[in-house]
């Protein structure tokens, strides 16, 4: 048993830059909610802190993309999550699970370079690392249903972007 934390830590070190970026995004979203501040403001603070203090790790650009994306689309992301919760409400979930689900749902809807299976697998891994024993299965179950609508949401978002580019008034 004594080896378990070291094994978990060494496993974390093997994970890629995107995984670490997602983890930091979850941390920032969690902190922003706990402090009741805008996640984008907290992100900006951390970016500035890393510029001023070389001992503070710089913020990965993908972390910024995730935090800003979730912050910009929070109502829609939360409404989506809430619609797939059975006998639960979003406020009843552990805060870390909310943050994990928010990142994953945003990726499923907007990160066209991330295959849906990767977004779900990453969220489940984060739940294993950061939350309760029941959370990985719960996160997987919710995201398994969100994955079914993600292609339509991505297609609608792409159509909106094309329409915005072709509209001179936009």
C-alpha positions as CSV (number, residue, x, y, z in Angstrom):
1,X,0.0,0.0,0.0
2,X,2.8,2.4,0.7
3,X,3.8,2.3,-2.9
4,X,0.4,3.4,-4.2
5,X,1.0,7.2,-4.0
6,X,4.3,7.0,-5.8
7,X,2.8,4.8,-8.4
8,X,0.0,7.3,-8.9
9,X,2.5,10.1,-9.1
10,X,4.7,8.3,-11.6
11,X,1.6,7.5,-13.7
12,X,0.7,11.2,-13.7
13,X,4.2,12.1,-14.9
14,X,3.7,9.7,-17.9
15,X,0.6,11.6,-19.0
16,X,0.9,14.1,-21.8
17,X,0.8,17.8,-22.0
18,X,-2.9,17.9,-22.9
19,X,-3.8,15.8,-19.9
20,X,-1.9,18.2,-17.6
21,X,-3.6,21.1,-19.3
22,X,-7.0,19.6,-18.7
23,X,-6.1,18.9,-15.1
24,X,-5.0,22.5,-14.6
25,X,-8.2,23.7,-16.2
26,X,-10.2,21.6,-13.8
27,X,-8.2,23.0,-10.9
28,X,-8.8,26.6,-12.1
29,X,-12.5,26.0,-12.7
30,X,-12.8,24.4,-9.2
31,X,-10.9,27.3,-7.6
32,X,-13.0,30.0,-9.5
33,X,-16.2,28.4,-8.3
34,X,-15.0,28.1,-4.7
35,X,-13.9,31.7,-4.7
36,X,-17.0,32.8,-6.6
37,X,-15.0,34.6,-9.3
38,X,-15.0,34.5,-13.1
39,X,-12.8,31.7,-14.4
40,X,-11.4,33.9,-17.1
41,X,-10.3,36.5,-14.5
42,X,-8.6,33.8,-12.5
43,X,-6.9,32.5,-15.6
44,X,-5.6,36.0,-16.4
45,X,-4.3,36.4,-12.8
46,X,-2.4,33.1,-13.1
47,X,-1.0,34.0,-16.5
48,X,0.2,37.4,-15.1
49,X,1.6,35.6,-12.0
50,X,3.6,33.2,-14.1
51,X,5.1,36.2,-16.1
52,X,6.1,38.0,-12.9
53,X,7.4,35.0,-10.9
54,X,9.5,32.5,-12.7
55,X,8.8,29.9,-10.0
56,X,5.2,29.8,-11.0
57,X,4.6,27.4,-13.9
58,X,3.4,29.1,-17.1
59,X,-0.2,28.4,-18.1
60,X,-0.4,25.9,-21.0
61,X,-2.3,27.5,-24.0
62,X,-4.7,24.6,-24.0
63,X,-5.5,25.2,-20.4
64,X,-6.4,28.8,-21.4
65,X,-8.5,27.6,-24.3
66,X,-10.5,25.2,-22.0
67,X,-11.0,27.7,-19.1
68,X,-12.0,30.5,-21.5
69,X,-14.2,28.2,-23.5
70,X,-16.0,26.9,-20.5
71,X,-16.4,30.4,-19.1
72,X,-17.8,31.7,-22.4
73,X,-20.3,28.8,-22.8
74,X,-21.0,28.0,-19.2
75,X,-24.8,28.3,-19.3
76,X,-25.0,25.9,-22.3
77,X,-22.5,23.5,-20.9
78,X,-24.3,23.4,-17.5
79,X,-27.7,23.0,-19.1
80,X,-26.4,20.1,-21.1
81,X,-24.9,18.4,-18.0
82,X,-28.0,19.0,-16.0
83,X,-30.2,17.5,-18.7
84,X,-28.3,14.2,-18.4
85,X,-28.3,13.9,-14.6
86,X,-30.8,11.4,-13.3
87,X,-32.1,12.1,-9.8
88,X,-29.3,14.6,-9.3
89,X,-28.9,18.4,-9.8
90,X,-25.7,20.1,-10.8
91,X,-25.3,21.8,-7.4
92,X,-25.5,18.4,-5.7
93,X,-22.5,17.1,-7.5
94,X,-19.1,17.4,-6.0
95,X,-17.5,20.6,-7.2
96,X,-14.6,18.7,-8.8
97,X,-17.0,16.5,-10.7
98,X,-18.7,19.6,-12.0
99,X,-15.4,21.0,-13.2
100,X,-14.4,17.8,-14.9
101,X,-17.8,17.5,-16.6
102,X,-17.6,21.1,-17.8
103,X,-14.2,20.6,-19.4
104,X,-15.3,17.4,-21.1
105,X,-18.6,18.7,-22.4
106,X,-16.9,21.8,-23.7
107,X,-14.3,19.6,-25.5
108,X,-17.1,17.4,-26.9
109,X,-18.9,20.4,-28.3
110,X,-16.0,22.6,-29.4
111,X,-12.6,20.9,-29.6
112,X,-12.8,19.5,-33.1
113,X,-9.2,18.2,-32.8
114,X,-10.1,16.0,-29.9
115,X,-11.9,12.8,-30.7
116,X,-14.9,12.3,-28.5
117,X,-13.5,9.1,-27.0
118,X,-10.4,11.0,-25.9
119,X,-12.5,13.7,-24.2
120,X,-14.5,11.0,-22.3
121,X,-11.4,8.9,-21.4
122,X,-9.5,12.0,-20.1
123,X,-12.5,13.0,-18.0
124,X,-12.7,9.6,-16.5
125,X,-9.0,9.6,-15.7
126,X,-9.3,13.0,-14.1
127,X,-12.2,11.7,-12.0
128,X,-10.0,8.8,-10.9
129,X,-7.2,11.1,-9.9
130,X,-9.2,13.9,-8.3
131,X,-12.5,12.6,-7.0
132,X,-14.4,9.9,-5.2
133,X,-14.4,6.2,-6.1
134,X,-17.8,6.5,-7.6
135,X,-17.0,9.5,-9.7
136,X,-15.3,7.8,-12.7
137,X,-18.3,5.6,-13.4
138,X,-20.7,8.5,-12.9
139,X,-18.7,10.8,-15.2
140,X,-18.4,8.1,-17.8
141,X,-22.2,7.5,-17.7
142,X,-23.1,11.2,-18.1
143,X,-20.6,11.8,-20.9
144,X,-21.6,8.6,-22.6
145,X,-25.0,10.2,-23.2
146,X,-23.6,13.6,-24.1
147,X,-21.4,12.0,-26.8
148,X,-24.6,11.0,-28.6
149,X,-25.5,14.6,-29.3
150,X,-22.0,16.1,-29.6
151,X,-21.8,15.6,-33.4
152,X,-25.0,17.6,-34.0
153,X,-23.8,20.4,-31.7
154,X,-20.4,20.5,-33.4
155,X,-22.1,20.6,-36.8
156,X,-24.4,23.4,-35.7
157,X,-21.5,25.4,-34.3
158,X,-19.5,24.9,-37.6
159,X,-22.5,26.1,-39.6
160,X,-22.8,29.2,-37.4
161,X,-19.1,30.0,-37.9
162,X,-19.5,29.7,-41.7
163,X,-22.6,31.9,-41.6
164,X,-20.9,34.5,-39.5
165,X,-17.9,34.6,-41.9
166,X,-20.1,35.1,-44.9
167,X,-22.3,37.8,-43.3
168,X,-20.8,41.3,-43.8
169,X,-22.9,42.6,-40.9
170,X,-21.4,40.1,-38.4
